Amino acid sequence: MTFEVTDGGQGEWAVLRVSGEMDLVTSPVLRQRVHDAVADGRRSIVLDLSRVVFCDSSGVGVLIATRRLMRSCRGRLRLILPADGRTGGPAEGAHVNRVLAALGVRRLFDVHPDVVSAVAPEPEDEADPLSA
């Protein structure tokens, strides 16, 4: 399966759509794309992981490093992780959700089911997971 990261935007949000397998070989590509977005001045990033079919520890490491990077530049990070894999098959999207939950790190991320909800303004009184 081909790994791909495509760039998009929704207003102030940089949307990186990821598909394929996030593993030791492909995870550095995502890490570089996130760093490129931040270097370009983007401080609001959505990682659409709804088409990721596999994620190993190196993929999780990139997600945690991205969270750390966004915290350090006072940015915002949101993940798209459909719970039921409804985007194309039983494995898509839901796999990353299960991996993060099994490792106990899902709660560290601001998770949304789709791009529309991810880029929507958040209520002022909502806690920011990046501040934890």
CNS distance restraints for C-alpha pairs under 8 A (distance, minus, plus):
assign (resid   1 and name CA) (resid  20 and name CA) 5.83 0.50 0.50
assign (resid   1 and name CA) (resid  21 and name CA) 7.06 0.50 0.50
assign (resid   2 and name CA) (resid  19 and name CA) 7.67 0.50 0.50
assign (resid   2 and name CA) (resid  20 and name CA) 5.58 0.50 0.50
assign (resid   2 and name CA) (resid  21 and name CA) 7.50 0.50 0.50
assign (resid   3 and name CA) (resid  18 and name CA) 7.47 0.50 0.50
assign (resid   3 and name CA) (resid  19 and name CA) 5.65 0.50 0.50
assign (resid   3 and name CA) (resid  20 and name CA) 4.39 0.50 0.50
assign (resid   3 and name CA) (resid  21 and name CA) 5.89 0.50 0.50
assign (resid   3 and name CA) (resid  22 and name CA) 7.43 0.50 0.50
assign (resid   3 and name CA) (resid  26 and name CA) 6.68 0.50 0.50
assign (resid   4 and name CA) (resid  17 and name CA) 7.91 0.50 0.50
assign (resid   4 and name CA) (resid  18 and name CA) 5.74 0.50 0.50
assign (resid   4 and name CA) (resid  19 and name CA) 5.30 0.50 0.50
assign (resid   4 and name CA) (resid  20 and name CA) 6.56 0.50 0.50
assign (resid   5 and name CA) (resid  16 and name CA) 6.25 0.50 0.50
assign (resid   5 and name CA) (resid  17 and name CA) 5.47 0.50 0.50
assign (resid   5 and name CA) (resid  18 and name CA) 4.57 0.50 0.50
assign (resid   5 and name CA) (resid  19 and name CA) 6.62 0.50 0.50
assign (resid   5 and name CA) (resid  29 and name CA) 7.90 0.50 0.50
assign (resid   5 and name CA) (resid  30 and name CA) 6.79 0.50 0.50
assign (resid   5 and name CA) (resid  33 and name CA) 7.80 0.50 0.50
assign (resid   6 and name CA) (resid  16 and name CA) 5.63 0.50 0.50
assign (resid   6 and name CA) (resid  17 and name CA) 5.16 0.50 0.50
assign (resid   6 and name CA) (resid  18 and name CA) 6.69 0.50 0.50
assign (resid   7 and name CA) (resid  14 and name CA) 7.22 0.50 0.50
assign (resid   7 and name CA) (resid  15 and name CA) 5.94 0.50 0.50
assign (resid   7 and name CA) (resid  16 and name CA) 4.86 0.50 0.50
assign (resid   7 and name CA) (resid  17 and name CA) 6.52 0.50 0.50
assign (resid   8 and name CA) (resid  14 and name CA) 6.10 0.50 0.50
assign (resid   8 and name CA) (resid  15 and name CA) 4.88 0.50 0.50
assign (resid   8 and name CA) (resid  16 and name CA) 6.22 0.50 0.50
assign (resid   8 and name CA) (resid  17 and name CA) 7.64 0.50 0.50
assign (resid   9 and name CA) (resid  13 and name CA) 5.65 0.50 0.50
assign (resid   9 and name CA) (resid  14 and name CA) 4.67 0.50 0.50
assign (resid   9 and name CA) (resid  15 and name CA) 5.16 0.50 0.50
assign (resid  10 and name CA) (resid  14 and name CA) 6.61 0.50 0.50
assign (resid  10 and name CA) (resid  15 and name CA) 6.95 0.50 0.50
assign (resid  10 and name CA) (resid 119 and name CA) 6.97 0.50 0.50
assign (resid  12 and name CA) (resid  42 and name CA) 7.85 0.50 0.50
assign (resid  12 and name CA) (resid  44 and name CA) 6.61 0.50 0.50
assign (resid  13 and name CA) (resid  42 and name CA) 7.50 0.50 0.50
assign (resid  13 and name CA) (resid  43 and name CA) 7.79 0.50 0.50
assign (resid  13 and name CA) (resid  44 and name CA) 4.93 0.50 0.50
assign (resid  13 and name CA) (resid  45 and name CA) 5.49 0.50 0.50
assign (resid  13 and name CA) (resid  46 and name CA) 6.71 0.50 0.50
assign (resid  13 and name CA) (resid 119 and name CA) 6.67 0.50 0.50
assign (resid  14 and name CA) (resid  37 and name CA) 7.34 0.50 0.50
assign (resid  14 and name CA) (resid  42 and name CA) 6.65 0.50 0.50
assign (resid  14 and name CA) (resid  44 and name CA) 6.22 0.50 0.50
assign (resid  14 and name CA) (resid  45 and name CA) 4.82 0.50 0.50
assign (resid  14 and name CA) (resid  46 and name CA) 6.15 0.50 0.50
assign (resid  15 and name CA) (resid  45 and name CA) 5.94 0.50 0.50
assign (resid  15 and name CA) (resid  46 and name CA) 4.72 0.50 0.50
assign (resid  15 and name CA) (resid  47 and name CA) 6.05 0.50 0.50
assign (resid  15 and name CA) (resid  48 and name CA) 6.97 0.50 0.50
assign (resid  16 and name CA) (resid  45 and name CA) 7.50 0.50 0.50
assign (resid  16 and name CA) (resid  46 and name CA) 6.18 0.50 0.50
assign (resid  16 and name CA) (resid  47 and name CA) 5.02 0.50 0.50
assign (resid  16 and name CA) (resid  48 and name CA) 6.01 0.50 0.50
assign (resid  17 and name CA) (resid  47 and name CA) 6.11 0.50 0.50
assign (resid  17 and name CA) (resid  48 and name CA) 4.62 0.50 0.50
assign (resid  17 and name CA) (resid  49 and name CA) 6.54 0.50 0.50
assign (resid  18 and name CA) (resid  30 and name CA) 7.96 0.50 0.50
assign (resid  18 and name CA) (resid  47 and name CA) 7.15 0.50 0.50
assign (resid  18 and name CA) (resid  48 and name CA) 5.93 0.50 0.50
assign (resid  18 and name CA) (resid  49 and name CA) 5.39 0.50 0.50
assign (resid  18 and name CA) (resid  50 and name CA) 7.55 0.50 0.50
assign (resid  18 and name CA) (resid  51 and name CA) 6.40 0.50 0.50
assign (resid  18 and name CA) (resid  52 and name CA) 6.36 0.50 0.50
assign (resid  19 and name CA) (resid  49 and name CA) 6.86 0.50 0.50
assign (resid  19 and name CA) (resid  50 and name CA) 7.54 0.50 0.50
assign (resid  19 and name CA) (resid  51 and name CA) 4.59 0.50 0.50
assign (resid  19 and name CA) (resid  52 and name CA) 4.64 0.50 0.50
assign (resid  19 and name CA) (resid  53 and name CA) 7.40 0.50 0.50
assign (resid  20 and name CA) (resid  51 and name CA) 6.53 0.50 0.50
assign (resid  20 and name CA) (resid  52 and name CA) 4.86 0.50 0.50
assign (resid  20 and name CA) (resid  53 and name CA) 5.66 0.50 0.50
assign (resid  20 and name CA) (resid  54 and name CA) 7.03 0.50 0.50
assign (resid  21 and name CA) (resid  26 and name CA) 7.25 0.50 0.50
assign (resid  21 and name CA) (resid  52 and name CA) 5.80 0.50 0.50
assign (resid  21 and name CA) (resid  53 and name CA) 5.63 0.50 0.50
assign (resid  21 and name CA) (resid  54 and name CA) 4.63 0.50 0.50
assign (resid  21 and name CA) (resid  55 and name CA) 6.04 0.50 0.50
assign (resid  22 and name CA) (resid  26 and name CA) 5.58 0.50 0.50
assign (resid  22 and name CA) (resid  27 and name CA) 5.31 0.50 0.50
assign (resid  22 and name CA) (resid  52 and name CA) 7.10 0.50 0.50
assign (resid  22 and name CA) (resid  54 and name CA) 5.95 0.50 0.50
assign (resid  22 and name CA) (resid  55 and name CA) 4.66 0.50 0.50
assign (resid  22 and name CA) (resid  56 and name CA) 6.48 0.50 0.50
assign (resid  22 and name CA) (resid  58 and name CA) 7.50 0.50 0.50
assign (resid  22 and name CA) (resid  59 and name CA) 5.09 0.50 0.50
assign (resid  23 and name CA) (resid  27 and name CA) 5.47 0.50 0.50
assign (resid  23 and name CA) (resid  54 and name CA) 7.62 0.50 0.50
assign (resid  23 and name CA) (resid  55 and name CA) 5.93 0.50 0.50
assign (resid  23 and name CA) (resid  56 and name CA) 5.33 0.50 0.50
assign (resid  23 and name CA) (resid  57 and name CA) 7.39 0.50 0.50
assign (resid  23 and name CA) (resid  58 and name CA) 5.74 0.50 0.50
assign (resid  23 and name CA) (resid  59 and name CA) 5.55 0.50 0.50
assign (resid  24 and name CA) (resid  28 and name CA) 7.55 0.50 0.50
assign (resid  24 and name CA) (resid  56 and name CA) 7.58 0.50 0.50
assign (resid  24 and name CA) (resid  58 and name CA) 5.44 0.50 0.50
assign (resid  24 and name CA) (resid  59 and name CA) 7.23 0.50 0.50
assign (resid  26 and name CA) (resid  30 and name CA) 7.22 0.50 0.50
assign (resid  27 and name CA) (resid  31 and name CA) 6.34 0.50 0.50
assign (resid  27 and name CA) (resid  58 and name CA) 6.41 0.50 0.50
assign (resid  27 and name CA) (resid  59 and name CA) 5.38 0.50 0.50
assign (resid  27 and name CA) (resid  62 and name CA) 6.58 0.50 0.50
assign (resid  28 and name CA) (resid  32 and name CA) 6.09 0.50 0.50
assign (resid  28 and name CA) (resid  62 and name CA) 7.67 0.50 0.50
assign (resid  29 and name CA) (resid  33 and name CA) 6.29 0.50 0.50
assign (resid  30 and name CA) (resid  34 and name CA) 6.23 0.50 0.50
assign (resid  30 and name CA) (resid  62 and name CA) 7.52 0.50 0.50
assign (resid  31 and name CA) (resid  35 and name CA) 6.28 0.50 0.50
assign (resid  31 and name CA) (resid  62 and name CA) 5.99 0.50 0.50
assign (resid  31 and name CA) (resid  66 and name CA) 7.34 0.50 0.50
assign (resid  32 and name CA) (resid  36 and name CA) 6.03 0.50 0.50
assign (resid  33 and name CA) (resid  37 and name CA) 6.23 0.50 0.50
assign (resid  34 and name CA) (resid  38 and name CA) 6.34 0.50 0.50
assign (resid  34 and name CA) (resid  66 and name CA) 7.16 0.50 0.50
assign (resid  35 and name CA) (resid  39 and name CA) 6.01 0.50 0.50
assign (resid  36 and name CA) (resid  40 and name CA) 6.14 0.50 0.50
assign (resid  37 and name CA) (resid  41 and name CA) 6.65 0.50 0.50
assign (resid  37 and name CA) (resid  42 and name CA) 5.44 0.50 0.50
assign (resid  38 and name CA) (resid  42 and name CA) 4.82 0.50 0.50
assign (resid  38 and name CA) (resid  43 and name CA) 6.21 0.50 0.50
assign (resid  43 and name CA) (resid  70 and name CA) 7.08 0.50 0.50
assign (resid  43 and name CA) (resid  73 and name CA) 7.30 0.50 0.50
assign (resid  43 and name CA) (resid  74 and name CA) 7.40 0.50 0.50
assign (resid  43 and name CA) (resid  75 and name CA) 4.45 0.50 0.50
assign (resid  43 and name CA) (resid  76 and name CA) 6.14 0.50 0.50
assign (resid  44 and name CA) (resid  75 and name CA) 5.66 0.50 0.50
assign (resid  44 and name CA) (resid  76 and name CA) 4.64 0.50 0.50
assign (resid  44 and name CA) (resid  77 and name CA) 6.06 0.50 0.50
assign (resid  45 and name CA) (resid  75 and name CA) 7.95 0.50 0.50
assign (resid  45 and name CA) (resid  76 and name CA) 6.18 0.50 0.50
assign (resid  45 and name CA) (resid  77 and name CA) 4.99 0.50 0.50
assign (resid  45 and name CA) (resid  78 and name CA) 6.41 0.50 0.50
assign (resid  46 and name CA) (resid  77 and name CA) 5.82 0.50 0.50
assign (resid  46 and name CA) (resid  78 and name CA) 4.74 0.50 0.50
assign (resid  46 and name CA) (resid  79 and name CA) 5.65 0.50 0.50
assign (resid  46 and name CA) (resid  80 and name CA) 7.27 0.50 0.50
assign (resid  46 and name CA) (resid 115 and name CA) 7.84 0.50 0.50
assign (resid  46 and name CA) (resid 118 and name CA) 7.00 0.50 0.50
assign (resid  46 and name CA) (resid 119 and name CA) 7.71 0.50 0.50
assign (resid  47 and name CA) (resid  77 and name CA) 7.62 0.50 0.50
assign (resid  47 and name CA) (resid  78 and name CA) 6.35 0.50 0.50
assign (resid  47 and name CA) (resid  79 and name CA) 4.90 0.50 0.50
assign (resid  47 and name CA) (resid  80 and name CA) 6.22 0.50 0.50
assign (resid  48 and name CA) (resid  79 and name CA) 5.91 0.50 0.50
assign (resid  48 and name CA) (resid  80 and name CA) 4.61 0.50 0.50
assign (resid  48 and name CA) (resid  81 and name CA) 7.15 0.50 0.50
assign (resid  48 and name CA) (resid 114 and name CA) 7.80 0.50 0.50
assign (resid  48 and name CA) (resid 115 and name CA) 7.38 0.50 0.50
assign (resid  49 and name CA) (resid  79 and name CA) 6.87 0.50 0.50
assign (resid  49 and name CA) (resid  80 and name CA) 5.56 0.50 0.50
assign (resid  49 and name CA) (resid  81 and name CA) 5.84 0.50 0.50
assign (resid  49 and name CA) (resid  93 and name CA) 5.89 0.50 0.50
assign (resid  49 and name CA) (resid  96 and name CA) 7.47 0.50 0.50
assign (resid  50 and name CA) (resid  80 and name CA) 6.09 0.50 0.50
assign (resid  50 and name CA) (resid  81 and name CA) 5.41 0.50 0.50
assign (resid  50 and name CA) (resid  82 and name CA) 6.14 0.50 0.50
assign (resid  50 and name CA) (resid  85 and name CA) 7.49 0.50 0.50
assign (resid  50 and name CA) (resid  87 and name CA) 6.61 0.50 0.50
assign (resid  50 and name CA) (resid  92 and name CA) 6.03 0.50 0.50
assign (resid  50 and name CA) (resid  93 and name CA) 3.84 0.50 0.50
assign (resid  50 and name CA) (resid  94 and name CA) 7.41 0.50 0.50
assign (resid  51 and name CA) (resid  87 and name CA) 7.07 0.50 0.50
assign (resid  51 and name CA) (resid  88 and name CA) 7.70 0.50 0.50
assign (resid  51 and name CA) (resid  92 and name CA) 5.03 0.50 0.50
assign (resid  51 and name CA) (resid  93 and name CA) 5.33 0.50 0.50
assign (resid  52 and name CA) (resid  92 and name CA) 5.55 0.50 0.50
assign (resid  52 and name CA) (resid  93 and name CA) 5.48 0.50 0.50
assign (resid  52 and name CA) (resid  95 and name CA) 7.48 0.50 0.50
assign (resid  52 and name CA) (resid  96 and name CA) 7.09 0.50 0.50
assign (resid  53 and name CA) (resid  91 and name CA) 5.56 0.50 0.50
assign (resid  53 and name CA) (resid  92 and name CA) 4.72 0.50 0.50
assign (resid  53 and name CA) (resid  93 and name CA) 6.45 0.50 0.50
assign (resid  53 and name CA) (resid  95 and name CA) 6.21 0.50 0.50
assign (resid  53 and name CA) (resid  96 and name CA) 7.59 0.50 0.50
assign (resid  54 and name CA) (resid  91 and name CA) 8.00 0.50 0.50
assign (resid  54 and name CA) (resid  95 and name CA) 6.30 0.50 0.50
assign (resid  54 and name CA) (resid  96 and name CA) 6.89 0.50 0.50
assign (resid  55 and name CA) (resid  59 and name CA) 5.42 0.50 0.50
assign (resid  55 and name CA) (resid  60 and name CA) 6.93 0.50 0.50
assign (resid  55 and name CA) (resid  95 and name CA) 7.30 0.50 0.50
assign (resid  55 and name CA) (resid  96 and name CA) 5.99 0.50 0.50
assign (resid  55 and name CA) (resid  99 and name CA) 7.41 0.50 0.50
assign (resid  56 and name CA) (resid  60 and name CA) 6.48 0.50 0.50
assign (resid  57 and name CA) (resid  61 and name CA) 6.01 0.50 0.50
assign (resid  58 and name CA) (resid  62 and name CA) 6.31 0.50 0.50
assign (resid  59 and name CA) (resid  63 and name CA) 6.46 0.50 0.50
assign (resid  60 and name CA) (resid  64 and name CA) 6.26 0.50 0.50
assign (resid  60 and name CA) (resid 100 and name CA) 7.37 0.50 0.50
assign (resid  61 and name CA) (resid  65 and name CA) 6.01 0.50 0.50
assign (resid  62 and name CA) (resid  66 and name CA) 5.96 0.50 0.50
assign (resid  63 and name CA) (resid  67 and name CA) 6.25 0.50 0.50
assign (resid  64 and name CA) (resid  68 and name CA) 6.27 0.50 0.50
assign (resid  65 and name CA) (resid  69 and name CA) 6.09 0.50 0.50
assign (resid  66 and name CA) (resid  70 and name CA) 6.11 0.50 0.50
assign (resid  66 and name CA) (resid  77 and name CA) 7.98 0.50 0.50
assign (resid  67 and name CA) (resid  71 and name CA) 6.20 0.50 0.50
assign (resid  67 and name CA) (resid  77 and name CA) 6.61 0.50 0.50
assign (resid  67 and name CA) (resid 109 and name CA) 7.71 0.50 0.50
assign (resid  67 and name CA) (resid 130 and name CA) 7.02 0.50 0.50
assign (resid  68 and name CA) (resid  72 and name CA) 6.22 0.50 0.50
assign (resid  69 and name CA) (resid  73 and name CA) 6.50 0.50 0.50
assign (resid  70 and name CA) (resid  74 and name CA) 6.01 0.50 0.50
assign (resid  70 and name CA) (resid  75 and name CA) 4.67 0.50 0.50
assign (resid  70 and name CA) (resid  76 and name CA) 6.02 0.50 0.50
assign (resid  70 and name CA) (resid  77 and name CA) 6.53 0.50 0.50
assign (resid  70 and name CA) (resid 130 and name CA) 7.98 0.50 0.50
assign (resid  71 and name CA) (resid  75 and name CA) 5.83 0.50 0.50
assign (resid  71 and name CA) (resid  76 and name CA) 7.36 0.50 0.50
assign (resid  71 and name CA) (resid 130 and name CA) 6.01 0.50 0.50
assign (resid  71 and name CA) (resid 131 and name CA) 7.44 0.50 0.50
assign (resid  76 and name CA) (resid 130 and name CA) 7.44 0.50 0.50
assign (resid  77 and name CA) (resid 109 and name CA) 7.62 0.50 0.50
assign (resid  77 and name CA) (resid 110 and name CA) 6.94 0.50 0.50
assign (resid  77 and name CA) (resid 130 and name CA) 7.78 0.50 0.50
assign (resid  78 and name CA) (resid 109 and name CA) 6.78 0.50 0.50
assign (resid  78 and name CA) (resid 110 and name CA) 4.97 0.50 0.50
assign (resid  78 and name CA) (resid 111 and name CA) 5.90 0.50 0.50
assign (resid  78 and name CA) (resid 112 and name CA) 7.15 0.50 0.50
assign (resid  78 and name CA) (resid 118 and name CA) 6.28 0.50 0.50
assign (resid  79 and name CA) (resid 109 and name CA) 6.94 0.50 0.50
assign (resid  79 and name CA) (resid 110 and name CA) 6.17 0.50 0.50
assign (resid  79 and name CA) (resid 111 and name CA) 4.83 0.50 0.50
assign (resid  79 and name CA) (resid 112 and name CA) 6.07 0.50 0.50
assign (resid  79 and name CA) (resid 118 and name CA) 7.41 0.50 0.50
assign (resid  80 and name CA) (resid 111 and name CA) 5.80 0.50 0.50
assign (resid  80 and name CA) (resid 112 and name CA) 4.83 0.50 0.50
assign (resid  80 and name CA) (resid 113 and name CA) 5.36 0.50 0.50
assign (resid  80 and name CA) (resid 114 and name CA) 5.59 0.50 0.50
assign (resid  80 and name CA) (resid 115 and name CA) 6.84 0.50 0.50
assign (resid  80 and name CA) (resid 118 and name CA) 7.07 0.50 0.50
assign (resid  81 and name CA) (resid  93 and name CA) 5.51 0.50 0.50
assign (resid  81 and name CA) (resid  94 and name CA) 6.61 0.50 0.50
assign (resid  81 and name CA) (resid  96 and name CA) 7.14 0.50 0.50
assign (resid  81 and name CA) (resid  97 and name CA) 5.90 0.50 0.50
assign (resid  81 and name CA) (resid 111 and name CA) 6.33 0.50 0.50
assign (resid  81 and name CA) (resid 112 and name CA) 6.15 0.50 0.50
assign (resid  81 and name CA) (resid 113 and name CA) 5.55 0.50 0.50
assign (resid  81 and name CA) (resid 114 and name CA) 7.56 0.50 0.50
assign (resid  82 and name CA) (resid  86 and name CA) 7.04 0.50 0.50
assign (resid  82 and name CA) (resid  87 and name CA) 7.70 0.50 0.50
assign (resid  82 and name CA) (resid  93 and name CA) 5.57 0.50 0.50
assign (resid  82 and name CA) (resid  94 and name CA) 5.86 0.50 0.50
assign (resid  82 and name CA) (resid  97 and name CA) 7.41 0.50 0.50
assign (resid  82 and name CA) (resid 112 and name CA) 7.27 0.50 0.50
assign (resid  82 and name CA) (resid 113 and name CA) 4.67 0.50 0.50
assign (resid  82 and name CA) (resid 114 and name CA) 7.26 0.50 0.50
assign (resid  83 and name CA) (resid  93 and name CA) 7.18 0.50 0.50
assign (resid  83 and name CA) (resid  94 and name CA) 5.13 0.50 0.50
assign (resid  83 and name CA) (resid  97 and name CA) 6.45 0.50 0.50
assign (resid  83 and name CA) (resid 113 and name CA) 7.39 0.50 0.50
assign (resid  84 and name CA) (resid  90 and name CA) 7.12 0.50 0.50
assign (resid  84 and name CA) (resid  93 and name CA) 7.63 0.50 0.50
assign (resid  84 and name CA) (resid  94 and name CA) 5.53 0.50 0.50
assign (resid  85 and name CA) (resid  89 and name CA) 5.93 0.50 0.50
assign (resid  85 and name CA) (resid  90 and name CA) 4.93 0.50 0.50
assign (resid  85 and name CA) (resid  91 and name CA) 5.89 0.50 0.50
assign (resid  85 and name CA) (resid  92 and name CA) 5.04 0.50 0.50
assign (resid  85 and name CA) (resid  93 and name CA) 5.14 0.50 0.50
assign (resid  85 and name CA) (resid  94 and name CA) 4.61 0.50 0.50
assign (resid  85 and name CA) (resid  95 and name CA) 7.78 0.50 0.50
assign (resid  86 and name CA) (resid  90 and name CA) 6.85 0.50 0.50
assign (resid  86 and name CA) (resid  92 and name CA) 7.52 0.50 0.50
assign (resid  86 and name CA) (resid  93 and name CA) 7.94 0.50 0.50
assign (resid  87 and name CA) (resid  92 and name CA) 6.52 0.50 0.50
assign (resid  87 and name CA) (resid  93 and name CA) 7.20 0.50 0.50
assign (resid  88 and name CA) (resid  92 and name CA) 6.32 0.50 0.50
assign (resid  90 and name CA) (resid  94 and name CA) 7.22 0.50 0.50
assign (resid  91 and name CA) (resid  95 and name CA) 5.64 0.50 0.50
assign (resid  93 and name CA) (resid  97 and name CA) 6.75 0.50 0.50
assign (resid  94 and name CA) (resid  98 and name CA) 6.18 0.50 0.50
assign (resid  95 and name CA) (resid  99 and name CA) 6.20 0.50 0.50
assign (resid  96 and name CA) (resid 100 and name CA) 6.10 0.50 0.50
assign (resid  97 and name CA) (resid 101 and name CA) 6.14 0.50 0.50
assign (resid  97 and name CA) (resid 106 and name CA) 7.27 0.50 0.50
assign (resid  98 and name CA) (resid 102 and name CA) 5.96 0.50 0.50
assign (resid  99 and name CA) (resid 103 and name CA) 6.24 0.50 0.50
assign (resid 100 and name CA) (resid 104 and name CA) 6.20 0.50 0.50
assign (resid 100 and name CA) (resid 105 and name CA) 5.35 0.50 0.50
assign (resid 100 and name CA) (resid 106 and name CA) 4.75 0.50 0.50
assign (resid 101 and name CA) (resid 105 and name CA) 6.14 0.50 0.50
assign (resid 101 and name CA) (resid 106 and name CA) 5.06 0.50 0.50
assign (resid 101 and name CA) (resid 107 and name CA) 7.79 0.50 0.50
assign (resid 105 and name CA) (resid 109 and name CA) 7.62 0.50 0.50
assign (resid 107 and name CA) (resid 129 and name CA) 7.58 0.50 0.50
assign (resid 108 and name CA) (resid 129 and name CA) 5.66 0.50 0.50
assign (resid 108 and name CA) (resid 130 and name CA) 7.06 0.50 0.50
assign (resid 108 and name CA) (resid 132 and name CA) 7.43 0.50 0.50
assign (resid 109 and name CA) (resid 129 and name CA) 5.89 0.50 0.50
assign (resid 109 and name CA) (resid 130 and name CA) 7.24 0.50 0.50
assign (resid 110 and name CA) (resid 128 and name CA) 7.65 0.50 0.50
assign (resid 110 and name CA) (resid 129 and name CA) 6.05 0.50 0.50
assign (resid 111 and name CA) (resid 118 and name CA) 7.70 0.50 0.50
assign (resid 112 and name CA) (resid 117 and name CA) 6.21 0.50 0.50
assign (resid 112 and name CA) (resid 118 and name CA) 5.47 0.50 0.50
assign (resid 113 and name CA) (resid 117 and name CA) 7.03 0.50 0.50
assign (resid 113 and name CA) (resid 118 and name CA) 7.62 0.50 0.50
assign (resid 114 and name CA) (resid 118 and name CA) 6.25 0.50 0.50
assign (resid 115 and name CA) (resid 119 and name CA) 6.14 0.50 0.50
assign (resid 116 and name CA) (resid 120 and name CA) 6.26 0.50 0.50
assign (resid 122 and name CA) (resid 126 and name CA) 6.95 0.50 0.50
assign (resid 128 and name CA) (resid 132 and name CA) 7.49 0.50 0.50
